[in-house]
């Protein structure tokens, strides 16, 4: 085991409630188009709070604790459209910390309810995600709160490089992948996974899934922070320093962007439900982009993607419109 992995899983000092990194989630082959074959999908909705953001929440807080930046009773603040705030609220409850979430006024009510259920405070902000980020930063500075800063904190992508990526490689019989596909909000998932695969010697291609057109997903910023639709969970424009730094760095040429229609995202989300996967629309986006990656690389390509979160935070979202009408 490498030195950085050993450092990452060291215990929090006495006084903090420490739980080791979240348990491994399944990696399963999912086939919706027999002509293209299976896409390997990491079932991140099976994490404790229901999303892949549990990975970064635990890692960011535990590293801050080890550095002496957090102690029991302190307050954590984050600007998040929902999933990161839900994960941080759960982690803070486990670690004896307080949590304040700044979220867009447009975020679904289910998300705010989940944050409050774990003891977090919710502050809804009018305007775009840029305004939410400004309000959260100002509150952190004024009150001396710890800011998780998911859009710029390198511990975000490091969580996936140290844990999620090696998990996937251990779960693949061949121990290698040909491509990784993900929506890009903070960019942490795509960047961290690609870096893990690259370090392991896989010549993996990185595909950023970008939902385009219509009004499907919601004006927030954790699914994709590139320029595109205003309704994908996590949509905002060019907010992520993590993604920009990677894109502009020496290996940035490895990133290929795939434009995916919003209606296709929702259609595939519902198809995934019919296969027994209780996922949100970002999983439909990722799967649609993974199919496009397989078209480009060939049906035998080992393409990996992530099912980022569970369906219950989208009950008031357009993806459930037909079922709400029936109910």
N, C-alpha and C positions, 0 to 999 in steps of 0.2 A: 504494500500500500504506500502511495507517495506521501511525502512530507506534508504537502498542502492539504491532502485529504485527512491525514491524522490531525493536523491543526484544526481543521474545520469541524471535527466531531468531538473535540475535547469538551469536558463538562463546563457548565457555567459555575462560577465560584459559589461557595456556600451562601445561602440566603435567597437564591433564585430557584424557581421551580423549573427544572430542565427536563425536557423530553427529547430524545435523540431525533435526528432527522426522520421525516415521515416514512412509514414503511413503503417498500416497493409497490408500485401499481402494476396491474397486468399489461402486457403487450400482446395484442391479438391481431390475427389477420382478418380483415373485413373486406368482403367482396360484394359490391353493388352492381358492378358492370363485369360480367363474366368474360367479356372480350379482353379486358385489361387485367383481369386477375386481382389478387389481393393487395390491399394497402395495409401495412403494419401500423396499428394505431395504439398509442399509449393512453390508457384509460385514466387520465388525470382527474376526471370527475369523481373518482373513488378516494381521493385524498380527504382528510378529516373534515375540512370545511366545504368540500365539494368542488375544489378547483385546483389547477396547477399552481396557483398563487400561494398555496401552503408552503411550497418549496422555498420561495424567496422570503416569505414572512418569517419563517423559523430561522433561516440562515442570516438574514439581515439583523434580526433582534439578538440572536445568540452571539454573533460577532461583535455587535455593539456592546453587549454586556461584558464580554471578555476584554474589550478595550477600555472598560470603565466608563463608557458613555451612558450606561443605563444601570439602574438599581431598582429594587422592589419599591413600588409606589410611584415611580416616574410615569410621565405621560408621553405617549407616542402619537404622532400626527402624520397623516398621509392624505394626499390628493388622489382620489381613486374613484372610478366610475362604479365600483362595487366589489369585484372579486378580490382585489388586493385588500380592500378595507375589511371585507368579511374574514379573510384569512388572518389579517393582523389583529382583528378583534378577538378571534379565537385564540391566537398565540398569546396575546396580552393577558387574556383571562387565565391561561395556563401558567403564565410566568409571573403573575402578581403585578401587572402593569395596567395603567389606564390608557384608553385609546380614544382619539377624536378623529372622525372621518369627515373630510371635505369632499362632497360629491356633487355632480351636476344636478340641477333641479329636474332634468329630464330622466334621471336614472329611475328604474322601476321601483315601485314601493316595496317589493319583495326584498330587494337588496338592503334597503334601510332597515327593514324589520329584522333581518338576520344580524346585521351589525349591532342593533340595540339588544337583541336577544343574548348576545355574548357580553353585554355590559358596556358596549361602546357608545359614544355620543356621535350623532349625525348632524352635520351642518350642510344644508343644501344651498348651493350658490347659483344664482342666475348667470347666464352668459355661457361662453364656451369653456373648454377645458383649460385654456390659458388663464382665465380668470380664477378657476378653481385652484390651480397651482399657485397663483399669486396670493390668494387668501390663505392657503395652508402655510406657505412660507412665512407670511407676515405674522400669523398666529404663533408659529413655532418660535420666531425670533422674539416676539413680544413677551412670551410666557416662559421661555427657556425649555420648551418641549423638544424631544428628540424627533427629528424629521426623517422618515424612512427613505424618501426621495427615490422612488422606484425607477423614475425615468433617467436618472443619472448615476445611481449607486452601482458600482461594479460588483458588489456582492449579489446583485440580482442575477446577472448572467453567470456568475461564478457558481451559484447554487445548482444550475443546470449542467455546468461543465464538470463539477465535482461529483454530482449525485445522479441526476436524471440521465445524462448521457451514458455514463458507465453502466447504469442499470439496464438501459436498452441494449447495449453491446453484450452484456451478460445473458440477456434473454433471447438474443438472436443466435440460432444454432451455428451460423457461420462466423459470428463475432464481428460482422462488418455490415455497413449499409452503403447504398449508392446515392441516396438523396434524402434530405430532410426538408419538410414543408411546414410552414406555420404562418398564421397571421402575425403582424408586427405592431404591437402597441408600444411597450417599452423596448421591444427587440430582445429582451433577455432570454426568452425560450429559444428562439431560432439561433441567436448568436452562441449561447452556451452549449446547445446541442451540437452545432456544427464544430465548435472548437474542440469538444470532447471527441467527436468522430475523427476530426483532422489529426488530433494528437495521437489517436490510436492507429493511425496509418490508413484510414479509410479515405479514398478519394471521393468524398461525398460532395454533391452539389447542394447549395442552399437556395430554396425557393421561398420568397416572401409572397404570401397570399393577400391580395388587395381586393376587397369587395367594392364594386362599382355600380352606381346608378340607383335611382329610386329612393324610397324612404323606408328602409326595412329595419335597421338595427339600433339606432339611438345615438345621440350626439355625446359620446364619451370617449375615453382614450385608452382602452386596454386590449383591444383586438388588433388594431392597425393604426399607427400614427403617421401613415403616409397620406397623400392627397387622394381622396375618393369619396365614397358615400358617407352621408352623415347619420346613418342608422345602423351600422354594425356595432355590437357591443364593444366599446373601446375605440370608437373612431374619433380621431382628431388629426390635425395636420402638422407633421414634422415637429413633434414635441420631444422626441426621445433622443437625448444626447448619446445614450448607449448605442442606438442604431446608427446615428450619424457618424460617430467615431469609428465604428466597425466598417461602415460603408465607405468612408473616406480613407481608411487605413490601407496598409499594403496588401491585405487579403480581401479588400472590399469588392474586388472584381468577381469574387465567387458568388455574389448574391444576384439571383435572377428574380424579377418581379412578375407575378402572374395576376392578371386582372380577371376577377370572377364576378359574374352578375349576381346581384343580391337575390333575385328570385330563385336562381339555381341553388344558392346557399340554403334558402328556406326549404326548398323541395328536398334536398338531400338530408337536411336535418330531420324532416318528417320520415324519410326513408330509413334513417338510422333508428328512429323511434320504433318503426315497424320491425326492425331487427333486434329490438330489446336493449338499445342503448339510450339511457335517459339523459340526453345531452342538450346543450344550448346551441344557438345559431352559429357560433364561432366554430363548432365542430363540423357543421355543414360546409362552412367556408373552407376549413382546412382539408376536408375530404375532397371537395370539388377541385381544389388546387392540386392535391396529391394525384388525382386522376389525370389532370393535365400534365403533371410531371411524368407520369407513367407513359402517356402518349408520346412525349418527347424522347424518353429514354428507352422505351420498349417494355413490353409486358413482363419481362423477367426481372426488371429492375427492382431492387429492394428499397422501396420508398417508405420512409417513416413520417408519420404525422402525429399530432396530439389532439385528443378530445379534451378541451380545456376545462369545461365546467358542466354542472348538472342543470337540468331543465327547470327546477322549481323556482329559480330566480327570474324566470321569463314568463310566468303565467299571465301577466298583463301585457306582454309583448305581442306584436303582430303575428309571430310564428304560431301562437295559440288561438288566433282569432276564430277560426272555424270551430274549434272545440269549445270555445267560450260561447259561441252562438248556440251550439247544440245543447250545452248545459243550461 
